[in-house]
Every structure is written in C-alpha cells, then in structure tokens.
C-alpha cells in the first residue's frame, strides 16, 4: 500500500495532475529560483537543506517557498527499495503547494546538477 501511495504521488508530481496549466519546466524557471533540497531517510527522518525537520515544519515553510517561486529537489534513501511512508507524505505536501519538483537518485543531487549543466551547454 505504501509503495502504491508513493507511486501515485510520484505520478502526480511528474504530470501535474489536476492543474489547468502544466507545471513549468526546468528551463522555464528563473535562473535565480531558490532550491529547497528535501531528503527522506530510510528510517523516515526528513531533512530540508540537510537540517532535520518535521512534516509540520515543512508544511509551514512550503507556502513561503512557493511564493518565492522555488523549486524542490527530492531524494529518498535507497531509491531501489520501497520508500518509507514519510516519502509519500512529503511528496503530498510538495504537490499540495504546487511546487515544481526534481527527483534525484543520489543524496548529493548530482544527477540533477549534471542534467542542468548538460542542458545549459550549447550543442553544435
């Protein structure tokens, strides 16, 4: 059930389900958009910008972050295993606040950074 909830939340995050307009792509975001990194550890602990936090604190912070047109980078520990329940809860909060999200498979978010650099380098 937890895996199904997480998968459903992930699908909503990627498709912008229920929105009249699609979420902005990474290239449409301002270059100076603030980035919030969120990690969910295997034990269910939540880190926001590498500092321990709670769902309630995150829920209080996300509206402020949304007003600043921020972007969330999300990672959960052991991405090949079923996620802890907190991962679905965190994704639900991010979706509730309609923030754009990038999913990472690496705790240092290097896969997102690498993708950003590659997309910024002119081809040809």
For each residue, the residues with C-beta under 8 A, 3 or more apart:
1: 4 5
2: 5 6 82 83 84 85 88
3: 6 7 82 83
4: 1 7 8
5: 1 2 8 9 85 88
6: 2 3 9 10 82 83 87 88 91
7: 3 4 10 11
8: 4 5 11 12
9: 5 6 12 13 88 91 92 95
10: 6 7 13 14 91 103
11: 7 8 14 15 17
12: 8 9 15 16 17 18 95
13: 9 10 91 94 95 101 103
14: 10 11 103
15: 11 12
16: 12 19 21 22 23
17: 11 12
18: 12
19: 16 22 23 98
20:
21: 16
22: 16 19
23: 16 19 98 100
24: 28 29 100
25: 28 29
26: 29 71 100 102 116 119
27: 119
28: 24 25
29: 24 25 26 33 69 71 100
30: 33 69
31:
32:
33: 29 30 68 69 70 71
34: 65 68 69 70 71
35: 70 71 72 73
36: 48 49 61 65 70 71 72 73
37: 47 48 49 50 72 73 75 109
38: 46 47 48 58 72 73 74 75 90 94
39: 46 47 50 74 75 76 77 107
40: 44 45 46 47 74 75 76 77 83 84 86 87 90
41: 44 45 46 47 76 77 84
42: 77 78 81 84
43: 84
44: 40 41 84 85 86
45: 40 41 52 86
46: 38 39 40 41 52 53 54 55 58 86 90
47: 37 38 39 40 41 50 51 52 53
48: 36 37 38 51 53 57 58 61
49: 36 37
50: 37 39 47
51: 47 48
52: 45 46 47
53: 46 47 48 57 58 61
54: 46 57 58
55: 46 58 59 86 89 90 93
56: 59 60
57: 48 53 54 60 61
58: 38 46 48 53 54 55 61 62 90 93
59: 55 56 62 93
60: 56 57 63 64
61: 36 48 53 57 58 64 65
62: 58 59 65 66 93 94 96 97 99
63: 60 66 67 97
64: 60 61 67 68
65: 34 36 61 62 68 70 72 97 99
66: 62 63 69 70 97 98 99
67: 63 64
68: 33 34 64 65
69: 29 30 33 34 66
70: 33 34 35 36 65 66 99
71: 26 29 33 34 35 36 99 100 101 102
72: 35 36 37 38 65 94 99 100 101 102
73: 35 36 37 38 101 102 104 109 112
74: 38 39 40 90 91 94 101 102 103 104
75: 37 38 39 40 79 103 104 105 106 107 109
76: 39 40 41 79 83 84 87
77: 39 40 41 42 84 107
78: 42 81
79: 75 76 83 105
80:
81: 42 78
82: 2 3 6
83: 2 3 6 40 76 79 87 88
84: 2 40 41 42 43 44 76 77 87
85: 2 5 44 88 89
86: 40 44 45 46 55 89 90
87: 6 40 76 83 84 90 91
88: 2 5 6 9 83 85 91 92
89: 55 85 86 92 93
90: 38 40 46 55 58 74 86 87 93 94
91: 6 9 10 13 74 87 88 94 95 101
92: 9 88 89 95 96
93: 55 58 59 62 89 90 96 97
94: 13 38 62 72 74 90 91 97 99 101
95: 9 12 13 91 92 98 99 101
96: 62 92 93
97: 62 63 65 66 93 94
98: 19 23 66 95
99: 62 65 66 70 71 72 94 95
100: 23 24 26 29 71 72
101: 13 71 72 73 74 91 94 95
102: 26 71 72 73 74 109 112
103: 10 13 14 74 75
104: 73 74 75 107 109 110 111 112
105: 75 79 111
106: 75 109 110 111
107: 39 75 77 104
108:
109: 37 73 75 102 104 106 112 113
110: 104 106 113 114
111: 104 105 106 114 115
112: 73 102 104 109 115 116
113: 109 110 116 117
114: 110 111 117 118
115: 111 112 118 119
116: 26 112 113 119 120
117: 113 114 120 121
118: 114 115 121
119: 26 27 115 116
120: 116 117
121: 117 118
122:
123:
124:
